[in-house]
């Protein structure tokens, strides 16, 4: 019923930029917030940025001024523009959403619904 797909990851040198996309598809009724997490092997996922349905964004301190989260509600898509990347930004970036979807005649709610992740590697 619902699919969440990230894209845009890759390998860049320190100081470079990447733009990640996360698109939710299926019988989406509404999306409350969307968020980006990242995970380094052996560590738990770290919250990077969140954005509400109204476009209010929040960031973890380490990415403030460098990353920008945005969303296009008409496309059920969130973006993460990452500038001035640093090696410590390396990790698998996951899209997370709090959403409601329709299955038949029933409305379902999902929290912390994850995509498959996209790898971001920043070399020095």
C-alpha positions, -999 to 999 in steps of 0.1 A, spaced: 0 0 0 28 24 8 63 27 -5 90 51 7 120 54 -16 152 74 -11 175 84 -39 204 108 -45 231 93 -25 266 89 -38 303 95 -32 316 131 -29 346 149 -17 346 170 14 330 203 6 308 189 -21 270 187 -22 243 162 -26 206 164 -29 186 135 -15 150 128 -24 124 107 -6 91 100 -23 61 83 -7 38 64 -30 7 44 -27 -27 52 -13 -14 81 8 -41 100 26 -18 125 44 17 129 57 23 147 90 60 150 93 89 137 73 124 133 85 159 122 75 180 100 97 215 87 91 233 56 103 270 46 104 277 9 106 277 -2 143 258 29 154 221 37 159 203 59 136 208 96 142 181 122 135 193 147 110 163 169 101 126 170 103 99 189 85 62 193 93 34 193 69 34 231 72 71 233 62 86 240 97 121 225 97 144 215 125 180 202 123 205 185 145 232 210 155 259 194 134 242 201 101 227 235 108 237 260 81 248 232 58 217 210 52 182 221 42 152 199 44 122 207 22 91 190 9 66 191 -19 33 180 -5 18 177 -39 44 150 -48 46 134 -13 83 141 -15 109 154 9 143 166 0 176 170 18 200 195 3 234 188 18 261 214 12 297 216 25 297 179 32 322 166 58 335 131 62 315 127 94 284 131 73 291 97 58 264 71 64 232 56 51 205 82 50 170 70 57 137 88 51 111 85 78 75 95 77 45 98 99 16 92 75 -19 79 70 -29 57 41 -60 41 28 -64 4 25 -97 -4 10 -122 15 31 -100 18 61 -76 45 72 -43 34 87 -17 54 105 20 47 104 48 63 125 84 59 118 78 43 85 112 39 68 126 38 34 154 15 23 182 41 27 207 57 4 244 56 9 263 89 13 300 87 14 322 118 19 359 115 14 386 138 27 
